[in-house]
Amino acid sequence: MKLTIKVFIISLLSNIKKWGKNMQVIKKEIIESISNLPDEVEIEDIMYRLYVIDKIKKGQLAVKNNEVVSSTDLKKEIDTW
């Protein structure tokens, strides 16, 4: 299922607040990331790049807040499948 650009941007902006960084720093990171894309880029590629940045930032925040699963616990969970 593809997200519309409007829904995607709203979702991204709501998540940015959770990243715990200054908005200027976040905007700079996003602009730099998009600037590294080729000139002939589809909007889907830009959305995917922003999606990946969002997932990385969420992961970093989870690690910072110790909201992670140890590899041992993960292996135990997988064994129950």
DAKA-V836456 format. One record per pair of residues at least 24 apart in sequence whose C-alpha atoms are under 8 Angstrom apart, sorted by sequence separation. I is the first residue (numbers start at 0). J is the second residue. D is the distance in whole Angstrom. If there is no record, write none. Layout:
BEGIN
{{I	J	D} {I	J	D}}
END
This chain:
BEGIN
{{11	49	8} {15	53	8} {18	56	6} {7	46	8} {11	50	8} {14	53	7} {18	57	7} {17	57	8} {19	60	8} {4	46	8} {11	53	7} {18	60	6}}
END
